[in-house]
Amino acid sequence: MHPALMRSACRHVRLAAAGGLALLAGAASARPAGAQVVPGVAAENGFDVVSRYRAQVRAEVDALLERYRAAWRRDALDSLAALYASDAGLVAAAAPPATGRRRVIDALRPLLKSARGITFAVARAEPAEDQVFVSGTSEVDIDIGPGERIRVRAPFSMIGRRAFPGPWEITWHRFDAPVLEPARVLAGSRFATRLVRREGELLPGDTLPAFGRLPLGAAEFLAYVMRGGTRRVEGIERRVVDTVVADGAALLRVVRVLERADGFTADTSLLRRHTLQPVRAAARRGDGRRVTLDFSLEAVAELDGRGRPVTRTEIADPVFDAAALTELALALPIESVTRVILRAYDAERGLVELSVANVGTEDLSLPDGRTTPTWVIATDGAGRGTLWVARDTRRVLRAVTELPDGGERWLVRIDAPREH
């Protein structure tokens, strides 16, 4: 195994094991190794612990929203501001996007002048390590004229964070925001496959042994950046893997949507089933420019808005789409693979060589008191990172990517299965 990969993965495993972000880490005492404790709940096993913890979190969320409602009703801006974290973000249709506690309150100030009350109906309150994802509907009474008032009902979502046993703070708030609908991407040209490989190399055209176990459907993650010991919330990342028919063929579609305080980005990859050969991809580069990539046997072409080639990169052999590295890793026989090399094209870096390596297993602590066995997968080539993959469902529960400036980008799953 490559020493750099081992060091990276081991460092992340130590981070997780040390409980730098794990909500359960607050109970490091003289307990047997592997014992899990839910904060504020007696150390016992079984369904009761899970139920009590989720009920506790839900009660705390309800109390937080009640304080929010009371502060709103009194126009108490200081009380409202105290419920937001210093680095909070806001997305609202009736206010400009804002980042930072004071800017969030300034953005809400005009709405407070016309809105006489707010209520919340919570549909979900999902713990995710030391955070909680809350979503549902809210209702606001708005004055539209002398003696005239209307009630506006809209979806809302929040991310809360706390340092146990402290209070929850709102770090991200989406209020009355439009529903995201990623742009439709059509399939492009087909291509054949040549198999010229090195030892341990996987080429497009190879049937991936575990493709049939690749999880389909939607997944939601809390996205944040760790830098210098501080955490900055990015927002919510949603990944959807499904099957579409385009260009006369059934293709696998991978959609990645990141909803931030200042808007959202949506990337899409279209891949051939069973082999994950890329057909077309739409992505956004670091400079904000959106590009469409067309993959063929001889080249990767960047297309303009009318589908005409702008640049063309000649290739000697077919390549994978670097943006689909997670799906590629999940379609490999994780339980037996040691290290696999993949040639790929990255919208930011161009041609790259990716690697996927299984560096071990770990029992990952979940916020409701359970642990779940995972594979720890190290990736490299388009940014060094680590995936924690549930061994029973093959779903990613956590992903960490190293950033060029030394920081780390974390994704923590908020809709993990809850079977017992």
C-alpha positions, 0 to 999 in steps of 0.5 A: 500500500502507498505510504501516503495513503496509509498515513492519511487514512490512519490519521482520519481513523485516529481523528474519528476514534479520538472523538474529535467530532463524535457526539459520543466522545463526551463520555471518555471515562473508565469504561471497557474498550468499545463501550458506547454512552449516549450523552445524558442517557444511562449506559445500557444497551438495546432499543430503549437507549436509541429511543430515549436519545432520539426523544431527548434530541427531539424535545431539545429541538422543540424547546429551541424552536419554542424559544425562536417563536417567542423571540420572533413574537416579541421582536426580540432581536437579541434573543433571536440572535442568541439562538444562532451560532457566530458562523451561521448561514441563512437561505431565505426567499424573502431575504438575501443570503447571509453568513454570520450571526449579525448578518443573519439577523440583519437579513431577517429584520425586514421580515420581522417588521411585517410578520407577527408570528411564526410556528414550526411543524417538525417532520424530521430531527435527525442526529448526526454526530454532534449536530442535528438536522431538522426539517418540516414546515413553518407558518408566518402571519404577514401584514399586507395592509391595514387590518389585513393579514395573510398566513404563509406556509413554507418548508424550512430546514435547520442544522443545529450544533452543540458542545455537549452538554451545552445548548443547541445553536443554529448553524444553518437555516433554510427558510422559504427557499425554493425546491432544488431541481438539478438541470437535466443532462442528456447522454452523448456519444457512445464509445468502445473499449480497449483493455491495455492495463498495468497490474492492479489497474481497472479500465472502463469496460471492465464489469465491476464485480460489485455493481449489483450492490451499488446503493441506489436512491438519495442520501443527505450529508451535512457538509462542513470544512475543518480548518485550524481547529474551527468548523465552518458549515457549508450546507447540505449535500444531496447525492442521488444515484438512479437509472435514466434512459438516454441516447437509447441506452439505460444509464446510471445518473449520479447527481450531486447538489450542494445547498449553501447559504449563498445558493446551490451548485449541481453536478451530474455524471452519466455512466454506463451501467455495470462498467461505470464508463462515463458518457457525459458530465456537467460540473462546476470548476473552482472559478465558478465556471460550469463545464460540460464534458463529453467522453469518447474513445479518443478524447474528452471534449469540453462543450459550450452551451450549444454543445460545441467542443471548446477544448479537446484532450486526446487520450490513448485509452478510455478514462473514468469520470473522477467526479464519480470516484465514490460510486466507483469505490462502492462498485468494487469488491471492497471486502477483498480489494487491496489497491486499485488504480483508475485513469480518470478525467477531472474537470479541474485537473484534467487527466489524473490517476486515481487509486482506491485502497481498503485500509481496514475496518472500524466500528463507527459510533452513531449519535444514537448510541449504536456502532456500525461496522465499516470499511475504511477506504482511502482514495487519492488522485483528485484530492486525498480522502477517506470514506467510511462505508457501512459493511451491511448496506454499502452506504457511505456514512462519512467522507473526509477530503484533504484540502490544498490549504491543509484543511479538511472537508467533512461529509456526515450522513444524516439519513443513515438507516435505523434498523436495530 
